[in-house]
Amino acid sequence: MDELEYTLIEFCRVTRLNAEQVRELIDHGILEPVPGEDQWLFHNEHISRCLRAERLRQDLDLNMQGVALALELLERNQRLRQRITYLEQLFERLGNR
């Protein structure tokens, strides 16, 4: 199944952010839209990342650099948890042989 793509206007409507807020997220590397023919395009995954960033900004009163760092650390933590789960499952399978 193909990912949906949103224009900036559609993305702003879905996320309830204005274009300036979205541009600020892009400027800080929090969002990386796909360049289209004459505009940016955003995928579904950008929506959840954008909403997480906005929650971090509001709930923790972080500036954009803090939001970018927090997202990076949260995502790194998630990847490490996934690797641990994989290794635990592998260890269990090897132990049962």
Biopython code that builds the backbone (N, CA, C, O; Angstrom):
import numpy as np
from Bio.PDB.StructureBuilder import StructureBuilder

atoms = [
    (1, "MET", "N", (0.843, -1.189, 0.000)),
    (1, "MET", "CA", (0.000, 0.000, 0.000)),
    (1, "MET", "C", (0.879, 1.241, 0.000)),
    (1, "MET", "O", (1.817, 1.333, 0.792)),
    (2, "ASP", "N", (0.593, 2.183, -0.867)),
    (2, "ASP", "CA", (1.370, 3.410, -0.954)),
    (2, "ASP", "C", (1.054, 4.329, 0.221)),
    (2, "ASP", "O", (-0.069, 4.374, 0.724)),
    (3, "GLU", "N", (2.088, 5.060, 0.640)),
    (3, "GLU", "CA", (1.895, 6.043, 1.689)),
    (3, "GLU", "C", (1.156, 7.242, 1.129)),
    (3, "GLU", "O", (1.350, 7.632, -0.023)),
    (4, "LEU", "N", (0.309, 7.818, 1.962)),
    (4, "LEU", "CA", (-0.352, 9.044, 1.554)),
    (4, "LEU", "C", (0.636, 10.182, 1.593)),
    (4, "LEU", "O", (1.537, 10.203, 2.432)),
    (5, "GLU", "N", (0.477, 11.111, 0.710)),
    (5, "GLU", "CA", (1.301, 12.303, 0.711)),
    (5, "GLU", "C", (0.389, 13.513, 0.868)),
    (5, "GLU", "O", (-0.693, 13.581, 0.283)),
    (6, "TYR", "N", (0.850, 14.456, 1.666)),
    (6, "TYR", "CA", (0.081, 15.659, 1.941)),
    (6, "TYR", "C", (0.856, 16.881, 1.466)),
    (6, "TYR", "O", (2.076, 16.948, 1.613)),
    (7, "THR", "N", (0.154, 17.826, 0.908)),
    (7, "THR", "CA", (0.767, 19.118, 0.606)),
    (7, "THR", "C", (0.900, 19.881, 1.922)),
    (7, "THR", "O", (0.380, 19.447, 2.950)),
    (8, "LEU", "N", (1.589, 21.004, 1.891)),
    (8, "LEU", "CA", (1.749, 21.810, 3.105)),
    (8, "LEU", "C", (0.396, 22.236, 3.659)),
    (8, "LEU", "O", (0.176, 22.185, 4.869)),
    (9, "ILE", "N", (-0.496, 22.650, 2.796)),
    (9, "ILE", "CA", (-1.830, 23.091, 3.245)),
    (9, "ILE", "C", (-2.582, 21.938, 3.903)),
    (9, "ILE", "O", (-3.177, 22.109, 4.967)),
    (10, "GLU", "N", (-2.557, 20.768, 3.275)),
    (10, "GLU", "CA", (-3.230, 19.595, 3.845)),
    (10, "GLU", "C", (-2.581, 19.187, 5.162)),
    (10, "GLU", "O", (-3.268, 18.850, 6.127)),
    (11, "PHE", "N", (-1.248, 19.220, 5.192)),
    (11, "PHE", "CA", (-0.512, 18.847, 6.395)),
    (11, "PHE", "C", (-0.863, 19.787, 7.541)),
    (11, "PHE", "O", (-1.064, 19.338, 8.669)),
    (12, "CYS", "N", (-0.936, 21.075, 7.264)),
    (12, "CYS", "CA", (-1.316, 22.049, 8.293)),
    (12, "CYS", "C", (-2.733, 21.789, 8.792)),
    (12, "CYS", "O", (-3.009, 21.917, 9.985)),
    (13, "ARG", "N", (-3.608, 21.434, 7.902)),
    (13, "ARG", "CA", (-4.988, 21.161, 8.288)),
    (13, "ARG", "C", (-5.054, 19.937, 9.213)),
    (13, "ARG", "O", (-5.759, 19.956, 10.222)),
    (14, "VAL", "N", (-4.324, 18.886, 8.866)),
    (14, "VAL", "CA", (-4.343, 17.647, 9.648)),
    (14, "VAL", "C", (-3.684, 17.837, 11.011)),
    (14, "VAL", "O", (-4.191, 17.346, 12.019)),
    (15, "THR", "N", (-2.557, 18.547, 11.049)),
    (15, "THR", "CA", (-1.808, 18.713, 12.298)),
    (15, "THR", "C", (-2.287, 19.897, 13.129)),
    (15, "THR", "O", (-1.930, 20.023, 14.301)),
    (16, "ARG", "N", (-3.092, 20.758, 12.527)),
    (16, "ARG", "CA", (-3.596, 21.971, 13.177)),
    (16, "ARG", "C", (-2.473, 22.946, 13.540)),
    (16, "ARG", "O", (-2.572, 23.700, 14.508)),
    (17, "LEU", "N", (-1.420, 22.913, 12.750)),
    (17, "LEU", "CA", (-0.334, 23.883, 12.877)),
    (17, "LEU", "C", (-0.384, 24.813, 11.677)),
    (17, "LEU", "O", (-0.915, 24.461, 10.623)),
    (18, "ASN", "N", (0.172, 25.998, 11.850)),
    (18, "ASN", "CA", (0.221, 26.887, 10.687)),
    (18, "ASN", "C", (1.521, 26.653, 9.927)),
    (18, "ASN", "O", (2.427, 25.977, 10.415)),
    (19, "ALA", "N", (1.600, 27.214, 8.737)),
    (19, "ALA", "CA", (2.751, 26.983, 7.856)),
    (19, "ALA", "C", (4.051, 27.442, 8.508)),
    (19, "ALA", "O", (5.086, 26.804, 8.320)),
    (20, "GLU", "N", (4.020, 28.518, 9.256)),
    (20, "GLU", "CA", (5.229, 29.013, 9.918)),
    (20, "GLU", "C", (5.734, 28.003, 10.957)),
    (20, "GLU", "O", (6.939, 27.776, 11.070)),
    (21, "GLN", "N", (4.821, 27.408, 11.706)),
    (21, "GLN", "CA", (5.213, 26.394, 12.693)),
    (21, "GLN", "C", (5.828, 25.175, 12.003)),
    (21, "GLN", "O", (6.819, 24.621, 12.477)),
    (22, "VAL", "N", (5.242, 24.768, 10.895)),
    (22, "VAL", "CA", (5.772, 23.620, 10.154)),
    (22, "VAL", "C", (7.145, 23.954, 9.587)),
    (22, "VAL", "O", (8.049, 23.119, 9.628)),
    (23, "ARG", "N", (7.311, 25.151, 9.065)),
    (23, "ARG", "CA", (8.623, 25.561, 8.539)),
    (23, "ARG", "C", (9.682, 25.560, 9.645)),
    (23, "ARG", "O", (10.836, 25.210, 9.401)),
    (24, "GLU", "N", (9.288, 25.951, 10.855)),
    (24, "GLU", "CA", (10.227, 25.946, 11.974)),
    (24, "GLU", "C", (10.663, 24.513, 12.298)),
    (24, "GLU", "O", (11.832, 24.270, 12.594)),
    (25, "LEU", "N", (9.727, 23.575, 12.241)),
    (25, "LEU", "CA", (10.076, 22.163, 12.452)),
    (25, "LEU", "C", (11.039, 21.668, 11.370)),
    (25, "LEU", "O", (11.956, 20.897, 11.652)),
    (26, "ILE", "N", (10.828, 22.110, 10.151)),
    (26, "ILE", "CA", (11.711, 21.743, 9.044)),
    (26, "ILE", "C", (13.093, 22.369, 9.241)),
    (26, "ILE", "O", (14.116, 21.708, 9.058)),
    (27, "ASP", "N", (13.110, 23.636, 9.612)),
    (27, "ASP", "CA", (14.383, 24.349, 9.805)),
    (27, "ASP", "C", (15.253, 23.706, 10.881)),
    (27, "ASP", "O", (16.479, 23.786, 10.814)),
    (28, "HIS", "N", (14.630, 23.072, 11.866)),
    (28, "HIS", "CA", (15.374, 22.444, 12.956)),
    (28, "HIS", "C", (15.602, 20.948, 12.724)),
    (28, "HIS", "O", (16.076, 20.244, 13.615)),
    (29, "GLY", "N", (15.264, 20.468, 11.528)),
    (29, "GLY", "CA", (15.528, 19.082, 11.179)),
    (29, "GLY", "C", (14.569, 18.093, 11.807)),
    (29, "GLY", "O", (14.811, 16.887, 11.764)),
    (30, "ILE", "N", (13.494, 18.575, 12.384)),
    (30, "ILE", "CA", (12.510, 17.704, 13.017)),
    (30, "ILE", "C", (11.652, 17.030, 11.962)),
    (30, "ILE", "O", (11.283, 15.865, 12.104)),
    (31, "LEU", "N", (11.337, 17.758, 10.910)),
    (31, "LEU", "CA", (10.612, 17.214, 9.762)),
    (31, "LEU", "C", (11.483, 17.350, 8.526)),
    (31, "LEU", "O", (12.188, 18.345, 8.356)),
    (32, "GLU", "N", (11.429, 16.351, 7.671)),
    (32, "GLU", "CA", (12.159, 16.392, 6.409)),
    (32, "GLU", "C", (11.186, 16.027, 5.287)),
    (32, "GLU", "O", (11.110, 14.872, 4.869)),
    (33, "PRO", "N", (10.448, 17.022, 4.808)),
    (33, "PRO", "CA", (9.484, 16.729, 3.741)),
    (33, "PRO", "C", (10.189, 16.339, 2.454)),
    (33, "PRO", "O", (11.367, 16.631, 2.246)),
    (34, "VAL", "N", (9.437, 15.678, 1.611)),
    (34, "VAL", "CA", (9.940, 15.280, 0.298)),
    (34, "VAL", "C", (9.693, 16.440, -0.651)),
    (34, "VAL", "O", (8.572, 16.941, -0.739)),
    (35, "PRO", "N", (10.727, 16.872, -1.363)),
    (35, "PRO", "CA", (10.486, 17.949, -2.320)),
    (35, "PRO", "C", (9.647, 17.442, -3.495)),
    (35, "PRO", "O", (10.006, 16.464, -4.151)),
    (36, "GLY", "N", (8.550, 18.105, -3.744)),
    (36, "GLY", "CA", (7.706, 17.765, -4.886)),
    (36, "GLY", "C", (8.070, 18.648, -6.058)),
    (36, "GLY", "O", (9.081, 19.349, -6.026)),
    (37, "GLU", "N", (7.249, 18.617, -7.092)),
    (37, "GLU", "CA", (7.532, 19.423, -8.278)),
    (37, "GLU", "C", (7.544, 20.910, -7.948)),
    (37, "GLU", "O", (8.453, 21.632, -8.359)),
    (38, "ASP", "N", (6.552, 21.363, -7.217)),
    (38, "ASP", "CA", (6.487, 22.788, -6.890)),
    (38, "ASP", "C", (6.167, 23.036, -5.420)),
    (38, "ASP", "O", (5.874, 24.168, -5.034)),
    (39, "GLN", "N", (6.221, 21.984, -4.594)),
    (39, "GLN", "CA", (5.916, 22.138, -3.170)),
    (39, "GLN", "C", (6.445, 20.948, -2.371)),
    (39, "GLN", "O", (6.797, 19.908, -2.928)),
    (40, "TRP", "N", (6.489, 21.130, -1.062)),
    (40, "TRP", "CA", (6.872, 20.033, -0.186)),
    (40, "TRP", "C", (5.746, 19.016, -0.101)),
    (40, "TRP", "O", (4.570, 19.365, -0.205)),
    (41, "LEU", "N", (6.116, 17.757, 0.089)),
    (41, "LEU", "CA", (5.138, 16.704, 0.333)),
    (41, "LEU", "C", (5.478, 16.027, 1.655)),
    (41, "LEU", "O", (6.648, 15.812, 1.972)),
    (42, "PHE", "N", (4.453, 15.697, 2.413)),
    (42, "PHE", "CA", (4.614, 15.082, 3.722)),
    (42, "PHE", "C", (3.940, 13.720, 3.723)),
    (42, "PHE", "O", (2.858, 13.553, 3.159)),
    (43, "HIS", "N", (4.588, 12.743, 4.364)),
    (43, "HIS", "CA", (4.043, 11.396, 4.473)),
    (43, "HIS", "C", (3.307, 11.235, 5.805)),
    (43, "HIS", "O", (3.396, 12.094, 6.682)),
    (44, "ASN", "N", (2.590, 10.137, 5.942)),
    (44, "ASN", "CA", (1.874, 9.840, 7.183)),
    (44, "ASN", "C", (2.788, 9.896, 8.394)),
    (44, "ASN", "O", (2.406, 10.427, 9.437)),
    (45, "GLU", "N", (4.006, 9.348, 8.265)),
    (45, "GLU", "CA", (4.931, 9.309, 9.399)),
    (45, "GLU", "C", (5.296, 10.709, 9.877)),
    (45, "GLU", "O", (5.612, 10.900, 11.051)),
    (46, "HIS", "N", (5.256, 11.685, 8.979)),
    (46, "HIS", "CA", (5.544, 13.058, 9.368)),
    (46, "HIS", "C", (4.483, 13.593, 10.323)),
    (46, "HIS", "O", (4.784, 14.413, 11.191)),
    (47, "ILE", "N", (3.256, 13.137, 10.169)),
    (47, "ILE", "CA", (2.177, 13.619, 11.030)),
    (47, "ILE", "C", (2.436, 13.214, 12.472)),
    (47, "ILE", "O", (2.375, 14.057, 13.367)),
    (48, "SER", "N", (2.721, 11.943, 12.713)),
    (48, "SER", "CA", (2.940, 11.501, 14.096)),
    (48, "SER", "C", (4.178, 12.167, 14.688)),
    (48, "SER", "O", (4.177, 12.543, 15.860)),
    (49, "ARG", "N", (5.236, 12.317, 13.886)),
    (49, "ARG", "CA", (6.452, 12.977, 14.385)),
    (49, "ARG", "C", (6.158, 14.443, 14.726)),
    (49, "ARG", "O", (6.622, 14.952, 15.746)),
    (50, "CYS", "N", (5.405, 15.102, 13.888)),
    (50, "CYS", "CA", (5.041, 16.494, 14.114)),
    (50, "CYS", "C", (4.213, 16.640, 15.384)),
    (50, "CYS", "O", (4.454, 17.544, 16.184)),
    (51, "LEU", "N", (3.245, 15.761, 15.572)),
    (51, "LEU", "CA", (2.401, 15.827, 16.757)),
    (51, "LEU", "C", (3.187, 15.515, 18.027)),
    (51, "LEU", "O", (2.951, 16.133, 19.065)),
    (52, "ARG", "N", (4.131, 14.552, 17.954)),
    (52, "ARG", "CA", (5.004, 14.274, 19.103)),
    (52, "ARG", "C", (5.846, 15.495, 19.441)),
    (52, "ARG", "O", (5.996, 15.855, 20.608)),
    (53, "ALA", "N", (6.390, 16.125, 18.416)),
    (53, "ALA", "CA", (7.215, 17.317, 18.625)),
    (53, "ALA", "C", (6.407, 18.424, 19.281)),
    (53, "ALA", "O", (6.883, 19.083, 20.206)),
    (54, "GLU", "N", (5.213, 18.624, 18.815)),
    (54, "GLU", "CA", (4.368, 19.676, 19.380)),
    (54, "GLU", "C", (3.995, 19.376, 20.837)),
    (54, "GLU", "O", (3.948, 20.281, 21.670)),
    (55, "ARG", "N", (3.728, 18.092, 21.139)),
    (55, "ARG", "CA", (3.431, 17.720, 22.535)),
    (55, "ARG", "C", (4.638, 17.972, 23.433)),
    (55, "ARG", "O", (4.496, 18.497, 24.537)),
    (56, "LEU", "N", (5.819, 17.599, 22.962)),
    (56, "LEU", "CA", (7.037, 17.851, 23.739)),
    (56, "LEU", "C", (7.232, 19.346, 23.970)),
    (56, "LEU", "O", (7.564, 19.776, 25.074)),
    (57, "ARG", "N", (7.027, 20.113, 22.940)),
    (57, "ARG", "CA", (7.206, 21.564, 23.049)),
    (57, "ARG", "C", (6.249, 22.158, 24.076)),
    (57, "ARG", "O", (6.649, 22.968, 24.912)),
    (58, "GLN", "N", (4.990, 21.752, 24.007)),
    (58, "GLN", "CA", (3.984, 22.305, 24.908)),
    (58, "GLN", "C", (4.106, 21.752, 26.327)),
    (58, "GLN", "O", (4.129, 22.514, 27.293)),
    (59, "ASP", "N", (4.186, 20.426, 26.450)),
    (59, "ASP", "CA", (4.166, 19.801, 27.772)),
    (59, "ASP", "C", (5.420, 20.093, 28.584)),
    (59, "ASP", "O", (5.353, 20.285, 29.798)),
    (60, "LEU", "N", (6.561, 20.126, 27.906)),
    (60, "LEU", "CA", (7.831, 20.320, 28.609)),
    (60, "LEU", "C", (8.390, 21.729, 28.428)),
    (60, "LEU", "O", (9.461, 22.050, 28.944)),
    (61, "ASP", "N", (7.661, 22.563, 27.694)),
    (61, "ASP", "CA", (8.069, 23.941, 27.447)),
    (61, "ASP", "C", (9.481, 24.008, 26.860)),
    (61, "ASP", "O", (10.321, 24.793, 27.301)),
    (62, "LEU", "N", (9.719, 23.150, 25.839)),
    (62, "LEU", "CA", (11.030, 23.080, 25.204)),
    (62, "LEU", "C", (11.101, 24.021, 24.002)),
    (62, "LEU", "O", (10.093, 24.290, 23.349)),
    (63, "ASN", "N", (12.304, 24.513, 23.723)),
    (63, "ASN", "CA", (12.507, 25.232, 22.475)),
    (63, "ASN", "C", (12.724, 24.182, 21.383)),
    (63, "ASN", "O", (12.764, 22.986, 21.670)),
    (64, "MET", "N", (12.863, 24.625, 20.146)),
    (64, "MET", "CA", (12.950, 23.669, 19.037)),
    (64, "MET", "C", (14.207, 22.807, 19.097)),
    (64, "MET", "O", (14.173, 21.641, 18.705)),
    (65, "GLN", "N", (15.319, 23.366, 19.583)),
    (65, "GLN", "CA", (16.526, 22.553, 19.715)),
    (65, "GLN", "C", (16.286, 21.449, 20.745)),
    (65, "GLN", "O", (16.722, 20.314, 20.552)),
    (66, "GLY", "N", (15.602, 21.776, 21.824)),
    (66, "GLY", "CA", (15.273, 20.781, 22.840)),
    (66, "GLY", "C", (14.325, 19.718, 22.315)),
    (66, "GLY", "O", (14.471, 18.536, 22.627)),
    (67, "VAL", "N", (13.359, 20.138, 21.522)),
    (67, "VAL", "CA", (12.417, 19.196, 20.915)),
    (67, "VAL", "C", (13.158, 18.235, 19.993)),
    (67, "VAL", "O", (12.931, 17.026, 20.032)),
    (68, "ALA", "N", (14.048, 18.781, 19.161)),
    (68, "ALA", "CA", (14.809, 17.933, 18.226)),
    (68, "ALA", "C", (15.648, 16.922, 18.994)),
    (68, "ALA", "O", (15.687, 15.748, 18.626)),
    (69, "LEU", "N", (16.315, 17.357, 20.047)),
    (69, "LEU", "CA", (17.136, 16.454, 20.852)),
    (69, "LEU", "C", (16.279, 15.404, 21.545)),
    (69, "LEU", "O", (16.625, 14.223, 21.546)),
    (70, "ALA", "N", (15.167, 15.823, 22.131)),
    (70, "ALA", "CA", (14.286, 14.881, 22.828)),
    (70, "ALA", "C", (13.750, 13.826, 21.862)),
    (70, "ALA", "O", (13.709, 12.644, 22.204)),
    (71, "LEU", "N", (13.343, 14.233, 20.672)),
    (71, "LEU", "CA", (12.851, 13.275, 19.683)),
    (71, "LEU", "C", (13.941, 12.295, 19.285)),
    (71, "LEU", "O", (13.692, 11.095, 19.177)),
    (72, "GLU", "N", (15.147, 12.804, 19.067)),
    (72, "GLU", "CA", (16.254, 11.934, 18.697)),
    (72, "GLU", "C", (16.521, 10.897, 19.788)),
    (72, "GLU", "O", (16.720, 9.719, 19.494)),
    (73, "LEU", "N", (16.524, 11.336, 21.041)),
    (73, "LEU", "CA", (16.782, 10.413, 22.152)),
    (73, "LEU", "C", (15.641, 9.412, 22.326)),
    (73, "LEU", "O", (15.889, 8.236, 22.594)),
    (74, "LEU", "N", (14.410, 9.859, 22.179)),
    (74, "LEU", "CA", (13.266, 8.947, 22.294)),
    (74, "LEU", "C", (13.295, 7.895, 21.191)),
    (74, "LEU", "O", (13.023, 6.721, 21.445)),
    (75, "GLU", "N", (13.624, 8.307, 19.973)),
    (75, "GLU", "CA", (13.677, 7.366, 18.858)),
    (75, "GLU", "C", (14.847, 6.402, 18.998)),
    (75, "GLU", "O", (14.725, 5.223, 18.665)),
    (76, "ARG", "N", (15.975, 6.894, 19.488)),
    (76, "ARG", "CA", (17.125, 6.025, 19.731)),
    (76, "ARG", "C", (16.781, 5.000, 20.813)),
    (76, "ARG", "O", (17.139, 3.828, 20.704)),
    (77, "ASN", "N", (16.091, 5.447, 21.842)),
    (77, "ASN", "CA", (15.672, 4.550, 22.916)),
    (77, "ASN", "C", (14.735, 3.468, 22.372)),
    (77, "ASN", "O", (14.857, 2.301, 22.742)),
    (78, "GLN", "N", (13.816, 3.846, 21.510)),
    (78, "GLN", "CA", (12.885, 2.883, 20.918)),
    (78, "GLN", "C", (13.630, 1.845, 20.077)),
    (78, "GLN", "O", (13.335, 0.652, 20.150)),
    (79, "ARG", "N", (14.598, 2.306, 19.277)),
    (79, "ARG", "CA", (15.384, 1.363, 18.468)),
    (79, "ARG", "C", (16.166, 0.398, 19.359)),
    (79, "ARG", "O", (16.246, -0.792, 19.056)),
    (80, "LEU", "N", (16.738, 0.892, 20.446)),
    (80, "LEU", "CA", (17.481, 0.028, 21.369)),
    (80, "LEU", "C", (16.557, -0.993, 22.032)),
    (80, "LEU", "O", (16.933, -2.153, 22.203)),
    (81, "ARG", "N", (15.364, -0.568, 22.402)),
    (81, "ARG", "CA", (14.388, -1.499, 22.996)),
    (81, "ARG", "C", (14.012, -2.595, 22.001)),
    (81, "ARG", "O", (13.871, -3.760, 22.375)),
    (82, "GLN", "N", (13.850, -2.216, 20.737)),
    (82, "GLN", "CA", (13.524, -3.206, 19.713)),
    (82, "GLN", "C", (14.668, -4.197, 19.535)),
    (82, "GLN", "O", (14.430, -5.394, 19.372)),
    (83, "ARG", "N", (15.904, -3.713, 19.565)),
    (83, "ARG", "CA", (17.058, -4.607, 19.440)),
    (83, "ARG", "C", (17.152, -5.549, 20.632)),
    (83, "ARG", "O", (17.463, -6.729, 20.472)),
    (84, "ILE", "N", (16.885, -5.036, 21.815)),
    (84, "ILE", "CA", (16.919, -5.881, 23.018)),
    (84, "ILE", "C", (15.877, -6.977, 22.911)),
    (84, "ILE", "O", (16.161, -8.140, 23.199)),
    (85, "THR", "N", (14.669, -6.612, 22.496)),
    (85, "THR", "CA", (13.604, -7.603, 22.338)),
    (85, "THR", "C", (14.010, -8.660, 21.327)),
    (85, "THR", "O", (13.814, -9.852, 21.564)),
    (86, "TYR", "N", (14.576, -8.237, 20.200)),
    (86, "TYR", "CA", (15.031, -9.172, 19.174)),
    (86, "TYR", "C", (16.099, -10.103, 19.737)),
    (86, "TYR", "O", (16.032, -11.315, 19.532)),
    (87, "LEU", "N", (17.078, -9.555, 20.440)),
    (87, "LEU", "CA", (18.154, -10.374, 20.991)),
    (87, "LEU", "C", (17.645, -11.331, 22.066)),
    (87, "LEU", "O", (18.116, -12.464, 22.159)),
    (88, "GLU", "N", (16.696, -10.886, 22.870)),
    (88, "GLU", "CA", (16.111, -11.778, 23.878)),
    (88, "GLU", "C", (15.391, -12.948, 23.211)),
    (88, "GLU", "O", (15.503, -14.089, 23.659)),
    (89, "GLN", "N", (14.651, -12.659, 22.138)),
    (89, "GLN", "CA", (13.952, -13.721, 21.426)),
    (89, "GLN", "C", (14.942, -14.674, 20.770)),
    (89, "GLN", "O", (14.741, -15.888, 20.788)),
    (90, "LEU", "N", (15.999, -14.137, 20.197)),
    (90, "LEU", "CA", (17.031, -14.960, 19.588)),
    (90, "LEU", "C", (17.717, -15.833, 20.634)),
    (90, "LEU", "O", (17.959, -17.016, 20.393)),
    (91, "PHE", "N", (18.023, -15.273, 21.759)),
    (91, "PHE", "CA", (18.654, -16.002, 22.849)),
    (91, "PHE", "C", (17.752, -17.150, 23.334)),
    (91, "PHE", "O", (18.231, -18.252, 23.599)),
    (92, "GLU", "N", (16.453, -16.882, 23.447)),
    (92, "GLU", "CA", (15.505, -17.915, 23.866)),
    (92, "GLU", "C", (15.470, -19.064, 22.854)),
    (92, "GLU", "O", (15.472, -20.236, 23.231)),
    (93, "ARG", "N", (15.439, -18.710, 21.557)),
    (93, "ARG", "CA", (15.411, -19.749, 20.530)),
    (93, "ARG", "C", (16.689, -20.585, 20.540)),
    (93, "ARG", "O", (16.637, -21.807, 20.407)),
    (94, "LEU", "N", (17.812, -19.938, 20.695)),
    (94, "LEU", "CA", (19.088, -20.656, 20.724)),
    (94, "LEU", "C", (19.215, -21.482, 21.996)),
    (94, "LEU", "O", (19.839, -22.543, 21.975)),
    (95, "GLY", "N", (18.650, -21.031, 23.086)),
    (95, "GLY", "CA", (18.711, -21.762, 24.345)),
    (95, "GLY", "C", (17.843, -22.996, 24.356)),
    (95, "GLY", "O", (18.088, -23.922, 25.128)),
    (96, "ASN", "N", (16.828, -23.022, 23.506)),
    (96, "ASN", "CA", (15.907, -24.167, 23.453)),
    (96, "ASN", "C", (16.375, -25.246, 22.491)),
    (96, "ASN", "O", (15.631, -26.194, 22.239)),
    (97, "ARG", "N", (17.559, -25.140, 21.954)),
    (97, "ARG", "CA", (18.045, -26.133, 20.988)),
    (97, "ARG", "C", (18.761, -27.232, 21.683)),
    (97, "ARG", "O", (19.241, -28.162, 21.035)),
]
sb = StructureBuilder()
sb.init_structure("model")
sb.init_model(0)
sb.init_chain("A")
sb.init_seg("    ")
for serial, (resi, resn, name, xyz) in enumerate(atoms, 1):
    if name == "N":
        sb.init_residue(resn, " ", resi, " ")
    sb.init_atom(name, np.array(xyz, "f"), 0.0, 1.0, " ", f" {name:<3s}", serial, name[0])
structure = sb.get_structure()
